Amino acid sequence: MRGNPDAHELIAPGNLDSVLELLAKEPSEWTPIAGGTEIMVAHAAGRLGAKKLVSLWALTNCVSSRRKRPASRLARARRLETCERIRELG
């Protein structure tokens, strides 16, 4: 059985506040994701239960960057704060 793309919704807000607002407004409706491999496998097999997905990929503070130079202390602190706020969502 294959997944039906029309049965799912995926959004990718550009900032953490938008994600938190969405999850606060409809907490049981949206499933946060930070990648896509497992989602695509489950979808292809017709086993993706989540109907509404919110991508965290655009939140570069919580996705490891591929920069050659180490991040500044301020950038690391912001990344940690963002990741902690996301973890609080459960």
URCOR-V541137 format. One record per residue. N is the residue number from 1. RES is the residue in one letter. PHI is phi in radians with two decimals (NA if undefined). Layout:
n->N res->RES phi->PHI
n->N res->RES phi->PHI
This chain:
n->1 res->M phi->NA
n->2 res->R phi->-1.81
n->3 res->G phi->-1.30
n->4 res->N phi->-1.85
n->5 res->P phi->-1.09
n->6 res->D phi->-1.23
n->7 res->A phi->-1.50
n->8 res->H phi->-2.25
n->9 res->E phi->-2.22
n->10 res->L phi->-2.24
n->11 res->I phi->-2.21
n->12 res->A phi->-2.40
n->13 res->P phi->-1.08
n->14 res->G phi->-1.50
n->15 res->N phi->-2.56
n->16 res->L phi->-1.11
n->17 res->D phi->-1.04
n->18 res->S phi->-1.14
n->19 res->V phi->-1.12
n->20 res->L phi->-1.12
n->21 res->E phi->-1.10
n->22 res->L phi->-1.10
n->23 res->L phi->-1.20
n->24 res->A phi->-1.27
n->25 res->K phi->-1.26
n->26 res->E phi->-2.35
n->27 res->P phi->-1.08
n->28 res->S phi->-1.62
n->29 res->E phi->-1.55
n->30 res->W phi->-1.87
n->31 res->T phi->-2.01
n->32 res->P phi->-1.26
n->33 res->I phi->-2.30
n->34 res->A phi->-2.22
n->35 res->G phi->3.02
n->36 res->G phi->-2.56
n->37 res->T phi->-1.03
n->38 res->E phi->-1.12
n->39 res->I phi->-1.11
n->40 res->M phi->-1.13
n->41 res->V phi->-1.13
n->42 res->A phi->-1.11
n->43 res->H phi->-1.13
n->44 res->A phi->-1.06
n->45 res->A phi->-1.50
n->46 res->G phi->1.31
n->47 res->R phi->-2.02
n->48 res->L phi->-1.42
n->49 res->G phi->-1.38
n->50 res->A phi->-1.22
n->51 res->K phi->-1.62
n->52 res->K phi->-2.14
n->53 res->L phi->-2.06
n->54 res->V phi->-2.08
n->55 res->S phi->-1.41
n->56 res->L phi->-1.73
n->57 res->W phi->-1.01
n->58 res->A phi->-1.22
n->59 res->L phi->-1.46
n->60 res->T phi->-1.07
n->61 res->N phi->-1.14
n->62 res->C phi->-1.94
n->63 res->V phi->-1.86
n->64 res->S phi->-1.06
n->65 res->S phi->-1.56
n->66 res->R phi->-1.85
n->67 res->R phi->-1.23
n->68 res->K phi->-1.40
n->69 res->R phi->-1.60
n->70 res->P phi->-1.11
n->71 res->A phi->-1.19
n->72 res->S phi->-1.20
n->73 res->R phi->-1.05
n->74 res->L phi->-1.14
n->75 res->A phi->-1.10
n->76 res->R phi->-1.13
n->77 res->A phi->-1.14
n->78 res->R phi->-1.13
n->79 res->R phi->-1.08
n->80 res->L phi->-1.09
n->81 res->E phi->-1.08
n->82 res->T phi->-1.11
n->83 res->C phi->-1.11
n->84 res->E phi->-1.15
n->85 res->R phi->-1.14
n->86 res->I phi->-1.18
n->87 res->R phi->-1.08
n->88 res->E phi->-1.08
n->89 res->L phi->-1.22
n->90 res->G phi->1.61
